[in-house]
């Protein structure tokens, strides 16, 4: 078992990185397309160090409000944030957008650290992998639908 497990999902999207970035960073609109995440009181400017508040609604005991700190914000290439319980279970979530065949290869990844990371994440790995893949599909659908 890896002490710092990582969950990754890759989605190819027939839209430019700039178009994907626009949807990915429109935090106020997440509730309209993201299956489990909506942001609360979104600040106007999102920069490195910005704190984001989000509501997670999965239908499990993990539902609730969470805080994330933006670690990296490089339009339209990479966004990363971190949140969790320090030293227990923290996730460093990243989104990488790469031009690919006239569209974008969207890679969503999260590395988990802390004393509970390996056991907690490995027990839920297959469900988490499916969840992350569904997030990429939802983003792709949002771009296809033009909303």
C-alpha positions as CSV (number, residue, x, y, z in Angstrom):
1,X,0.0,0.0,0.0
2,X,1.3,3.5,-0.9
3,X,1.5,5.8,2.0
4,X,0.4,8.7,-0.2
5,X,-2.3,7.2,-2.5
6,X,-3.2,9.1,-5.6
7,X,-6.5,9.0,-7.6
8,X,-6.4,10.1,-11.2
9,X,-8.9,10.4,-14.0
10,X,-8.2,11.5,-17.6
11,X,-10.9,12.9,-19.9
12,X,-10.4,14.1,-23.5
13,X,-12.7,17.1,-24.2
14,X,-13.4,18.6,-27.7
15,X,-12.9,22.1,-26.5
16,X,-9.8,24.4,-26.2
17,X,-8.0,24.6,-22.9
18,X,-9.2,28.2,-22.6
19,X,-12.9,27.0,-22.9
20,X,-12.3,24.2,-20.4
21,X,-10.5,26.6,-18.0
22,X,-13.4,29.0,-18.2
23,X,-15.9,26.4,-17.0
24,X,-13.4,24.8,-14.5
25,X,-12.8,28.1,-12.8
26,X,-16.4,29.4,-12.7
27,X,-16.8,28.2,-9.2
28,X,-20.1,29.9,-8.7
29,X,-21.6,27.6,-11.4
30,X,-20.4,24.3,-10.1
31,X,-23.8,23.4,-8.6
32,X,-25.2,23.5,-12.2
33,X,-23.0,20.8,-13.5
34,X,-20.7,19.1,-10.9
35,X,-22.3,15.9,-9.5
36,X,-21.2,16.5,-5.8
37,X,-19.5,19.9,-5.4
38,X,-20.8,23.4,-5.1
39,X,-18.9,26.4,-3.9
40,X,-20.2,28.9,-1.3
41,X,-19.5,32.7,-1.3
42,X,-17.1,32.5,-4.1
43,X,-14.5,35.3,-4.1
44,X,-14.2,37.5,-7.2
45,X,-10.5,36.9,-7.6
46,X,-9.1,33.4,-7.4
47,X,-5.4,33.5,-6.8
48,X,-2.8,31.4,-5.1
49,X,-3.7,31.5,-1.3
50,X,-7.4,32.1,-1.9
51,X,-9.6,30.1,0.5
52,X,-12.7,28.4,-1.0
53,X,-15.7,27.1,0.9
54,X,-17.5,24.2,-0.7
55,X,-20.4,21.9,0.0
56,X,-19.9,18.2,-0.8
57,X,-23.1,16.2,-1.4
58,X,-22.4,12.5,-2.1
59,X,-25.1,10.9,0.0
60,X,-22.5,9.5,2.4
61,X,-21.1,10.4,5.8
62,X,-18.5,12.5,4.0
63,X,-21.1,15.2,3.1
64,X,-20.6,18.6,4.5
65,X,-18.8,21.9,4.1
66,X,-15.1,21.9,3.4
67,X,-12.4,24.5,3.0
68,X,-9.8,24.5,0.3
69,X,-6.7,26.7,-0.2
70,X,-5.7,27.4,-3.8
71,X,-2.1,26.3,-4.2
72,X,-1.6,26.9,-7.9
73,X,-3.5,28.9,-10.4
74,X,-2.0,29.1,-13.9
75,X,-4.5,29.8,-16.6
76,X,-5.3,27.9,-18.7
77,X,-3.0,25.1,-17.7
78,X,-3.1,24.1,-14.0
79,X,-5.2,24.6,-11.0
80,X,-4.5,23.0,-7.6
81,X,-6.0,23.2,-4.1
82,X,-5.6,21.5,-0.8
83,X,-7.9,20.7,2.0
84,X,-8.6,18.3,4.8
85,X,-7.5,17.6,8.3
86,X,-3.7,18.3,8.7
87,X,-1.6,15.2,9.6
88,X,-4.8,13.0,9.5
89,X,-6.1,13.1,5.9
90,X,-5.3,15.9,3.5
91,X,-6.0,16.0,-0.2
92,X,-4.0,17.9,-2.8
93,X,-6.3,18.2,-5.7
94,X,-5.0,19.2,-9.2
95,X,-6.4,19.8,-12.6
96,X,-4.1,19.9,-15.6
97,X,-5.2,21.0,-19.1
98,X,-3.1,20.0,-22.1
99,X,-3.8,20.8,-25.7
100,X,-4.5,17.5,-27.5
101,X,-5.7,16.9,-31.1
102,X,-7.6,20.2,-31.3
103,X,-9.1,19.8,-27.9
104,X,-8.0,19.3,-24.3
105,X,-6.7,16.4,-22.3
106,X,-8.1,17.1,-18.8
107,X,-6.3,15.3,-16.0
108,X,-7.9,15.5,-12.5
109,X,-5.7,14.0,-9.7
110,X,-5.6,14.0,-5.9
111,X,-2.8,12.9,-3.7
112,X,-3.7,12.1,-0.1
113,X,-1.4,12.4,2.8
114,X,-1.7,11.9,6.6
115,X,-1.9,9.1,9.0
116,X,-5.3,7.9,7.8
117,X,-4.6,8.4,4.1
118,X,-3.4,4.9,3.0
119,X,-6.1,2.9,4.8
120,X,-9.0,5.3,4.1
121,X,-8.3,5.9,0.4
122,X,-7.3,2.3,-0.5
123,X,-10.5,1.0,1.1
124,X,-12.5,3.3,-1.2
125,X,-10.2,3.4,-4.3
126,X,-12.5,1.9,-6.9
127,X,-15.4,4.2,-5.9
128,X,-13.2,7.2,-5.8
129,X,-11.8,6.4,-9.3
130,X,-15.3,6.1,-10.7
131,X,-16.3,9.4,-8.9
132,X,-13.4,11.3,-10.4
133,X,-14.1,9.9,-13.9
134,X,-17.7,11.1,-13.5
135,X,-16.5,14.6,-12.6
136,X,-14.5,14.7,-15.9
137,X,-17.6,13.4,-17.8
138,X,-19.7,16.1,-16.2
139,X,-17.3,18.8,-17.2
140,X,-17.2,17.5,-20.7
141,X,-21.0,17.4,-20.9
142,X,-21.2,21.0,-19.6
143,X,-18.9,22.1,-22.4
144,X,-20.7,20.1,-25.1
145,X,-24.1,21.4,-23.9
146,X,-22.8,25.0,-24.2
147,X,-24.3,26.1,-20.8
